[in-house]
Amino acid sequence: MSASFEQRSQAVIDGVEAIDPEFVLHLPSSTLKLVLGHFLDGPGARPDRRIFPIPREEEGISILSGLGLAGRRAVMIFQDNGIGNMLTALLTFPQPYHLPLFGIITRRGGLGEYNSMIHTISERSEALLTAADVRWFQLDARTPIEDWSATIQRGYAYAHTTHRPVFVLVNLMGG
């Protein structure tokens, strides 16, 4: 049996908490309500951690780059339908200058998606990142839920080992 939305969200929370970021940047999203709720007004809301919404993905990449240059622990969380928005910012600064950025991208589209507009971009997420030579890892129903937290932690470490942007794509909705 596949893990529930709540179990998947908790696995993402556990992975991010293990990284212990000083900064959590996010685009508000109903898909991320449990994850973001943990950091905004749950146990993850701490005085030593800054959580703030970003207006657009490319602006998040710029902020994340500055934090990376300053050697700060930061994570950006957003939906895959924003990948196209961030590509120019990602490919013109952090990628060529080898900045270790880390992001969690939640998946949309696929079976059960209720918003027909989402399919156009979301079904091409992996292809867009691959074509841009951006490293990504996938967490979905094929990955045991017990491995999700560790994969997020390893993705963050991999970004710092390779000095480049790395994203973990997570399907919280069941695919």
Secondary structure by P-SEA (a helix, b strand, c coil): ccccaaaaaaaaaaaaaaacccbbbbcccccaaaaaaaaaccccccccbbbbbbccaaaaaaaaaaaaaacccbbbbbccccccccaaaaaacccccccbbbbbbbbccccccccccccccccaaaaaaaaaccccccccccccccaaaaaaaaaaaaaaaacbbbbbbbccccc
